[in-house]
Amino acid sequence: MLKRAPQSDAAWLTELCLSRIGFVSIFTTYSAALPLLKADWNMSASQAGMVQSAWHVGYLVSLFAIGFVTDRHGAKRTFLAGSILASISALAFAFFADSFASGLLLYGLTGMCSGASYTPGLTLISERFVAHQRGRAMGWYLATASLGYGISLTLSGLLMPYIGWRGAFIVTACGPLAGALISFWALRATPNVVHARGAGHTGGFALLEVWRNKPAMLLIWAYVFHSWELLGMWAWLPAYLAVSVTQGGSMTAQAAGIGAMLTALTYITSMGGSIYGGAFSDRWGRTRVILLGSCLSLVCSFAFGWMMALPLWLLVAVAAFYNITAIADSSVYSTAITELVPPQFLGAAFALRSLLGFGAGVISPWVFGLVIDWARGEPLRSESMAWGLAWTSLGIGAVLGPLMTLKLRHMPEAAKMAGGLR
């Protein structure tokens, strides 16, 4: 009987990345439909931001719990079990969300069931690839998430004028189902690794060990400020571009669709940021790439909201650059933490990072909406001022990130990263 040929690293990573594209297809559907849902669900800007924040709350809970589940049961088993839950919750949101309250509940549930494709996927990659290849591999994994966001937004933008936001939700909710099927195939020959643990390697003891790891905590805090900026930007970019399309006119399904498709273009472009960010960190060092990406994205956060009057093509070009710089260091944070934390504590480290990072991502879209509502009211009553100040709030929340990274770079433990390149 002939034996099945083993998967090459490239084939294995390609299949895992394809599953990731499916899983993230539901992540940005709400953002694409947000301009229409505000009217259909009679929501203020802050309420619209709260629904997006509900997804991040659920995702936060999911990632925090998933870290410990992964340590206990292994990354493969956790990844596959989570894929089933992600499929069910995405379809429930697509079919039954019909108001602010139901959207808040069901989108939060969708986020809660979506975390298994993220940190367990990163753990699987860290188990398979050696250090000098790991940044590139994680860069590809996160880059395909950007592709998934782009595909979701493109589909939503194309479909909403014809089948409405509900139809777009249903179509993109089929993505997690496809992701689940692909993931079972991709991991068919992958061992489920459970690292040996003592009593001090579990629960609160593991969290305390990570908390005492000063280099790891500096990296985690830098990731928190990064998440504030990135997740806030992802939540509101489609609405901002849709408003730019209308130029002060009334919002239509066509305008919302155009805003979604333009945002999709920027997400697809940002794939280069993830891929090259991870690859360059293998070559130049983790902290150097983080500092470059975070400083460039800060410039964009402080400037982007004041550019609404620019020609649309130029605004989209700036948005693409913003996306590239904001995501360029995402894979580097994930790679670096596997080098600063022992394997038996890695799940706890990812859990703590997720709790703090996505906690910032919960607050960021909501604060963004609050700023818009405030600036539209007395005494400012200014649409352009509202968007300018809202985007500035993302920069203010992210400004401490580069300082944390710079401090980490000068610690001796930083030599553990990228084979001594820091």
N, C-alpha and C positions, 0 to 999 in steps of 0.2 A: 504493500500500500504506500502510495506516495505521500510524503510529509508536506504540509503546507509551508511555503517559504516564509520566514519571519519578516515582519514589517521593518522596513528601513526607518531611520529616524525622520527622514523627510516625509515619507508617506504617513507615518504616525502623526506627525505634527500637522500635516495638511488636513487629515481627517478630523483631528481634534479642533482645528480652526474652523472647519466647515460647520461643526456642531455649534461652536460659539456664535457664528453668524445667525443660526436659527434661534438660539436662545435670546439674543439681544433684540430681535426684531420687534418685540412688544415694548421695549424700553422707551422709544421716542414717539410712538403713535400718539400719545396724549399731547405731547408738545406740538406735533403737527396740527392737531385738531383744536388746540387751545383757543385760537381766535374765534372759532365757531362755537365751541362749547361754552365760552363765557356768555354768549347771548342765549344759546339754547337751554343752558342750565341756570341762567340768571345769576351769574357769579361776578363778584368784584375781582379786581386784579389780585388782591391778597388771598381771596378764596381760591382762585385759580392756582396760585402759587402753593396753597396748602395741599391741593390734590397731588401736585407733583412732589411736595414734601412728604406726603403720606407714602408714596412709593419708596422714597429714601428711608423713611422710618422702618418700613417693612424690610427693605434690603439690609438696613443696619442690623436689625434683629436677626435676620437670616445669617448674615456673615459672621456675627458674633457667636451665634450658636454653632454654625458650620465649622468654625475653627476647632472647637472642642470635639465635635462629632468626627471630624477628620482624624484628629489625633487618636481617638478611641477606636474607630472602625476602619480607617484607611481612606485615602483620597479617592480611589477608584470606586469603591462601594458608595461613598457619599455622593460623588458626582452622578452616578447612575440613578440612585434613588431620588436625588433632587431633580433630575431631568423629568421624571414622571410628574412630580408635584408642579413643576413650572408649566408643563403643558396644560394641566387641568385648570390652574388658576388663571392663565392667560385667556383661555376660552371662556371662563366664567366672567371675567371683566368685559370681554368683547360683547357677549350676549346680554348681560344684565345691567351694566352701568347706564343709568338714565337720569341722574341728578347729581347735585353737589354731594349729598350725603352718601348715595350709593357709589359714586365715583371715588370718594374719599376712602370708603371701606374696601371696595374691590380692588382699587389700584394699590392700596396698601397691602392687601393680601397677595397680589401678584408680585410685588416687591419682596414680600416675605418668603415666597417660594422660588425666588430667582437666584439666590446666592450661591447655590452649589456649583454653578458653571464658572464661577470666578476664582475664589481662593483655592478650592480643590484642584481646579485646572492648573493654576500656577504651581501648586505642590507637585502634581503629576509631572510637569515640565522640569521642575528642579530635581526630581528623582531620576529623570531620564538623561538630562544633559549635564555635561561637566561645566565648570565655572566659566571657561573662556568662550563657551558657546551659549550660555544660558541667557545672557542679555539679548542676543539676537532672537533666540527662540521665544522668549517672553514678549519681545517687541512684535513679532509676527502674531502672536496670540492676541495681544491687545489691539493690534492694527486691524485684524479681522473683525473685532468688535466695532470699530469705526466703520468698516464696510457694511456691517449689519445695520448700524444706525442709518447709514446712507441709503441702503436698499429699502428699509422701512419707511423712511421719510419720502423717498421717491415714489414708492407704491401708494402711500397715503396721499401725496400731492396729486398723483395721476387719477386716483380712484375717487377721492372725495367729491369732485364736481359731478360725478355720475352715479355713485351709489351711496354718497353721504359718509359722514364720519363713522357711523355704525358699520357699514360695509367694509370700510378701511380697517377698522378694529378687527373684524372677523378674519379678514385676509391675513393681516400681520400676526394674529394670534396663532395661525397655523405654523409659524416659524418655530416656536419652542417644541411643537410636536415633531417636526422634521429634525430638529436638533437632538431630541431624545433618541430617535431611531439611528441617527448617524453616530451618536456617542456610544451606543451599545456595540455597534460594528467597530468603531475605532479602537475601543478598549478591550476587544475580545481576547487578546493575548497578553494584555498588560497585567502584571501581578498587583495584587492589593497589598501594599506595604503598610504594616503597623509597627512603628518603632517601639522598642522595649522602653517601658516607663516604670519608674518607682513612684512611691507615694508623693514625692515632691515634684512630680512631673504632671500633676493633674489639677484641673480646676483653678481655685484661687492661688494655689502654690505656684502653678505655672505662670499665671498672670503676674504674680509678685516678682518672679524671677525675671520676666521681661521688663517690668517696671524698673527694676534695679539695674538693668542693662542700659547704661547712659547713652552709648552710641546708638543703640537701637531706638531709644526713646526720642533722641534728637531727629532721627530719620522719620519716625512716626509723626512727630509734631510738624515737621516740614510737610509731610503728606496731608495732614489735617488742613493746613492753610492752602495747599494745592487743591484739595477737594472742594473747599469753599468756592474757589474761583471756577474750577472746571465744571462742577455740577450745576452751579448757578447759571453759567454760560449755556450749557446744554439745554437747560429747562426753558430759557427765554429767547434763545436765538431765532427759532422759527417765527415766533410772534413778532419780534423786532423787525425781521426782514419782511414779514407780511404787512406790517404797518408802513414800512418804507415803500412797498409796492403801491399802497393806496394813496400815499401822499396827502393824508388828511381826510380822504373820502371814507365812505362806509365800508365795513369789512364784508367781503363776499367769500363764497367757497372757492372761487377762482383765485382770489388774492391769497387766501390761506394755503391753497395748493401750491401756488408759486413760491410762497415763503418756505414751505416745507421742502420743495425740490431744490431751491437755492441752498438751503441749509444742508441738504443731503450732499450736494456738490462739495461743500466745505468739509463735511465729515469724511467723504471719500478721499479728498486731498490730504486730510490729516493722517491717513494711513502712513504716509511717508515719515511723519513725525515720530510715530511709534516704532516703526521699523528701524529708522536711522538713529533714533534716540537710543534704543537698546544696543544696536551695533556699535555706535560711536562710544557708548559707555564701556563696552568691552575693550576698545582700543585706547580711549583717552582717560578713562576713569569715571566712576559713578557720580561723584559730587560735582565734577567739572561740568558734566552734561546737565545735571539738575540745575545748577546755578545759571547756565546759559538759557535753558528753556524757561525757568521761572521768572527771570528778569525780563526777558522779551515779552512774555505773556502779561506781566504786570503793566508794561507800557501800553499794551493793547487794552487792558481793562480800564485804565484811566482815560484813554482817548476814544474808544470805540463808540460809546453812547452819545458823543457829541458830533458824530459824523452822519447823522440821519439825512442831512440835506445833500450829501454827496451823490453823484450819479450812481445808479444802482449797481452797475458793473464794478465800479471802484469799491463800493461798500462790500460787495460779495468777495472781492479780492482781499480786502482787509480781514473779513471774517474768516477766510480760508487760512491766512497767515496766523490769525489769532488761534484758530483750532490747532494748527500745526505746533505752535509754540506751547500751547496749554497742555497738550497731550504728550509732547516729546519726552517728558521726564516720567510719565506714568509707569512705563515698564521698568524704568531704572529703580524706582522705589521698591517695586516688587522683587527685582533681582537682588538689590542690595540687602534687603532684610533677610534673604536666605543665607547671606554671607556673614551677617552679624549675629544671628540667632542660631543656637544648636538645633539640630533636626527635631529632637523630642519636644522642643518648645515652639516650633514653627507655627503650629496651629493656633496656639495661644497668642503668639505675636500677631498673626493675621487677624485674629478675633479682636484684639485690642486696637489694632490699627483701623479696623473696620468700624468699631464702635465710635472712635473719636473722629475718623475721617468722614464717614457717612453721617455722623451726627452733625458735623459742619454742613454737609450737603443737605440735610433736612432743613436747617435754618436758612441757608442761603437763598433758595428760590422764594421762600416766604418773605424774607426781608426785602428782596428785590421788588416783590409786588407791593409791599407796604410803602416803599419809597415812591413807587409810581403813583399809588393812591394819594399819598400825602402831597406830592408835587402838583398833581392835577387839581387839588383843592385850593382853598384860600391859604395864604395870600398869593401863591405863585401862579396857579391856573395856567401852567405851561406844559404842553405835551413834549416839546423838545427838552426842556429842563428835566422833566420826569424821567425820560430815558437816559439822559446824560448822568444824572445823579444815581440812578439805579445801577448802571454799569460801573460807575465809580465805586459803589458799595462792594462790588466784587474785588476790586483792587485793594481797597482798604483792608478787607478781611484776609487777603493773601500776602500782605506785605512782609510778614514775619517769616515766611517760608525760607527765603534765601539766607536769612540770618541764621536759622537753625542749621541749614546745610553747611554754611561757612564754618560754623563752630565744629560740626562733625568732621569736616575736612582736616582740621588741625589736631584732631585727637589721634593718638598712636594706633588705636583699634581700627581706624579707617583703612589701615594697610591690609586688612582682611578682604577688602573689596577689590574686585577686578584684578586679582593677582598682584596686589601692591600698588596699583595705579590710583587708588582711592576713588 
